[in-house]
C-alpha cells in the first residue's frame, strides 16, 4: 500500500495541476477574507453578518479558509477521471490487479493533499486577518472564541471534499460531467436550496450545510447542525462516495 501511495503522489506531482488548484484555493480564501473584513461594518448594519468583534463573527471569518474544498474536490475528481480520459487506468490496474487497493491509495493520497490545502489556506487567512483586525482595534486570540475548532473543521472539510472528489470521479469516470456536475450542485443547487424558504430547513442535511456547520460559517435565516454533527454528516458523505467509487471500480470494465 505504501508503494501505491508513493505512486499516486508521483502522479499528483507529475503535472502542475496541484499547484494551480492550490493557488486558486489561496486566492479565493484571500478574496473571501478580505471581503468579509472590508465590508463587515455594512454587512453587520444590514443584519447580514455578525460583528467581527463577536465569537460568531470571528468563526465566520476564519471559515473562509474552507474555500479550498472546491479546489480539492476538483483535484480528487481529476485524479480518477484523468486516468480514464488518458487511458492510463489500464496499466495502473494491470500493475496492481487489486483495483480496490488502487482506489484506497488514491483516497489516502488526496485526503493528505486536502489536509495540506486546508493548512495552506488557514495560514493565508490568519496572515490577512490578524493585522487587519488589529488595525480595526479588534483583539483576536487564535486559542479562544471557538477558533481552534473552526480551524480544525476547515482542515477536515477540505480533506473530506477530496474524498468526495475521488469517489465521484470513480462513480462517473467522465471528467467533464463530474467536474461540471459537482460545481453546479455546489455553486447553484445548494445556494438555491438554502435561499428558498420552502426547502431551506433541509439544507442542513446537504454537504454544503454540513460543511458550514463544521467550519462555523454564518448563514442568516438558516438553521445548521451542531459542529460535531455537521462533521459526522460530512464524513459520512465522504465515506459513502468513497465506498461506492471503490465498489464500482472493482466491478466495472475499464473500457
C-alpha positions in Angstrom: 0.0 0.0 0.0 2.9 2.4 0.8 4.2 1.9 -2.7 0.8 2.6 -4.2 0.5 5.8 -2.2 4.0 6.8 -3.3 3.0 6.1 -6.9 -0.1 8.3 -6.5 1.9 11.1 -5.1 4.2 10.7 -8.1 1.3 11.1 -10.4 0.0 14.1 -8.5 3.3 16.0 -8.8 3.9 14.9 -12.4 1.8 17.9 -13.6 1.2 21.4 -12.3 -2.5 20.9 -11.7 -2.0 20.5 -7.9 -0.2 23.9 -7.9 -2.9 25.7 -9.9 -5.5 24.2 -7.6 -3.6 25.4 -4.6 -3.1 28.9 -6.0 -6.8 29.0 -6.7 -7.7 28.0 -3.1 -5.3 30.5 -1.7 -6.6 33.3 -3.9 -10.2 32.5 -3.2 -9.5 32.4 0.6 -7.7 35.8 0.4 -10.7 37.2 -1.5 -13.3 35.9 0.9 -11.3 37.0 4.0 -10.7 40.5 2.5 -14.4 41.0 1.5 -15.6 39.8 4.9 -13.4 42.2 6.8 -13.7 45.1 4.3 -17.5 45.1 4.2 -18.0 43.9 7.8 -19.5 47.2 9.0 -22.0 47.4 6.2 -23.0 43.7 6.5 -23.4 44.0 10.2 -25.5 47.2 9.9 -27.8 45.4 7.4 -28.1 42.3 9.6 -26.4 40.1 7.1 -23.4 39.1 9.2 -22.4 39.2 12.9 -19.8 41.8 14.0 -16.2 40.7 13.8 -15.7 41.6 17.5 -18.0 38.7 18.4 -17.1 35.0 18.6 -19.6 34.2 15.8 -18.1 36.8 13.6 -14.6 35.6 14.1 -15.6 32.0 13.4 -17.4 33.1 10.3 -14.3 35.0 9.1 -11.9 32.1 9.5 -14.3 29.7 8.0 -13.5 31.4 4.7 -10.4 29.2 4.6 -12.7 26.3 3.7 -12.8 27.8 0.2 -10.1 25.3 -0.6 -12.7 22.5 -0.5 -13.9 23.3 -4.0 -10.4 23.0 -5.4 -9.6 19.8 -3.5 -12.9 18.4 -4.8 -11.9 19.1 -8.4 -8.4 17.7 -7.8 -9.8 14.5 -6.5 -12.2 14.2 -9.4 -9.4 14.7 -11.9 -7.2 12.2 -10.1 -9.5 9.4 -11.2 -11.2 10.7 -14.3 -7.9 11.8 -15.8 -6.7 8.2 -15.8 -9.8 7.1 -17.7 -9.5 10.1 -20.1 -5.9 9.4 -20.9 -6.3 5.6 -20.8 -3.6 5.3 -18.1 -6.0 3.4 -15.9 -5.4 0.2 -17.8 -1.7 -0.1 -17.0 -2.4 1.1 -13.4 -4.8 -1.8 -12.9 -2.5 -4.3 -14.7 0.3 -3.3 -12.3 -2.0 -3.7 -9.3 -4.8 -6.2 -10.1 -6.5 -5.5 -6.8 -8.4 -2.4 -8.0 -9.8 -1.6 -4.6 -6.3 -1.0 -3.3 -5.6 1.5 -6.1 -8.7 3.5 -5.2 -7.9 3.3 -1.5 -4.4 4.6 -2.3 -5.9 7.5 -4.2 -8.3 8.2 -1.3 -5.4 8.4 1.2 -3.2 10.4 -1.1 -5.8 13.1 -1.9 -7.0 13.2 1.6 -3.5 14.1 2.7 -3.3 16.6 -0.2 -6.6 18.1 1.1 -5.1 18.5 4.6 -2.2 20.3 3.1 -4.5 22.6 1.2 -6.5 23.3 4.3 -3.4 24.2 6.3 -2.2 26.5 3.5 -5.5 28.4 3.3 -5.7 28.7 7.1 -2.2 30.3 7.1 -3.3 32.7 4.4 -6.5 33.6 6.3 -4.5 34.2 9.5 -1.9 36.3 7.7 -4.5 38.6 6.3 -6.9 38.7 9.2 -4.7 39.3 12.2 -3.0 42.6 11.1 -6.2 43.9 9.6 -8.3 43.2 12.7 -5.6 44.7 14.8 -5.8 47.9 12.7 -9.6 47.9 13.4 -8.8 47.5 17.2 -10.3 44.0 17.4 -8.3 41.7 19.6 -8.1 38.1 18.4 -6.8 35.1 20.2 -6.4 32.0 18.0 -6.8 29.9 21.0 -10.2 31.1 22.1 -13.7 32.1 20.8 -14.1 28.7 19.2 -11.5 29.5 16.6 -9.4 26.3 17.2 -12.5 24.2 16.4 -13.1 26.2 13.2 -9.5 25.7 12.0 -9.7 22.0 12.7 -13.0 21.9 10.9 -11.6 23.6 7.9 -8.8 21.1 7.6 -11.3 18.2 8.0 -13.7 19.8 5.5 -11.1 20.1 2.7 -9.8 16.6 3.3 -13.3 15.1 3.1 -14.1 17.1 -0.1 -11.0 15.4 -1.6 -12.5 12.0 -0.7 -15.8 13.2 -2.3 -13.9 14.1 -5.4 -12.1 10.8 -5.7 -15.4 8.9 -5.1 -17.4 11.0 -7.5 -14.7 10.6 -10.2 -14.7 6.8 -9.7 -18.5 6.8 -10.0 -18.9 8.9 -13.1 -15.5 8.4 -14.8 -16.3 11.2 -17.3 -14.2 14.2 -16.3 -16.3 17.0 -17.7 -19.6 15.5 -16.4 -18.1 15.0 -12.9 -16.5 18.5 -12.6 -19.4 20.4 -14.1 -22.0 18.4 -12.2 -20.1 18.9 -8.9 -19.7 22.7 -9.4 -23.4 23.1 -10.5 -24.5 21.3 -7.4 -22.2 23.2 -5.0 -22.5 26.7 -6.5 -26.0 26.7 -7.9 -28.3 23.9 -6.4 -27.2 24.2 -2.8 -27.4 28.0 -2.6 -30.9 27.9 -4.1 -31.9 25.3 -1.5 -30.5 27.5 1.3 -32.4 30.5 0.0 -35.8 29.2 -0.8 -38.0 29.2 2.4 -39.9 26.1 1.4 -36.9 23.8 1.4 -34.5 25.9 3.5 -34.8 23.7 6.5 -33.5 20.7 4.6 -30.3 22.5 3.6 -28.5 21.4 6.8 -28.6 17.8 5.6 -26.8 18.6 2.4 -23.0 18.5 2.1 -22.8 22.3 2.0 -24.9 22.7 5.1 -22.8 20.1 6.9 -19.7 21.8 5.8 -20.9 25.2 7.1 -21.8 23.7 10.4 -18.4 22.1 10.7 -16.4 25.2 9.7 -18.5 27.7 11.7 -19.7 29.6 8.6 -22.6 32.1 9.3 -25.8 31.8 7.3 -28.7 34.1 8.2 -32.1 32.5 8.3 -30.7 29.0 8.0 -30.6 26.5 10.9 -27.5 24.4 10.8 -26.4 21.4 12.8 -24.0 21.5 15.7 -20.4 21.5 14.6 -19.8 17.9 15.6 -23.0 16.8 13.9 -22.0 18.6 10.7 -18.6 17.0 10.8 -20.0 13.5 11.2 -22.5 14.1 8.4 -19.8 15.4 6.1 -17.6 12.4 6.9 -20.5 10.1 6.2 -20.9 11.7 2.7 -17.2 11.3 2.0 -17.2 7.6 3.1 -20.4 6.8 1.1 -18.9 8.2 -2.1 -15.5 6.6 -1.4 -17.1 3.2 -0.8 -19.4 3.4 -3.8 -16.5 4.5 -6.0 -14.3 1.7 -4.8 -17.0 -0.9 -5.3 -17.8 0.2 -8.8 -14.1 0.5 -9.7 -13.7 -3.2 -8.8 -16.7 -4.5 -10.7 -16.9 -2.4 -13.8 -15.0 -2.9 -17.0 -12.2 -0.4 -17.5 -13.2 0.5 -21.1 
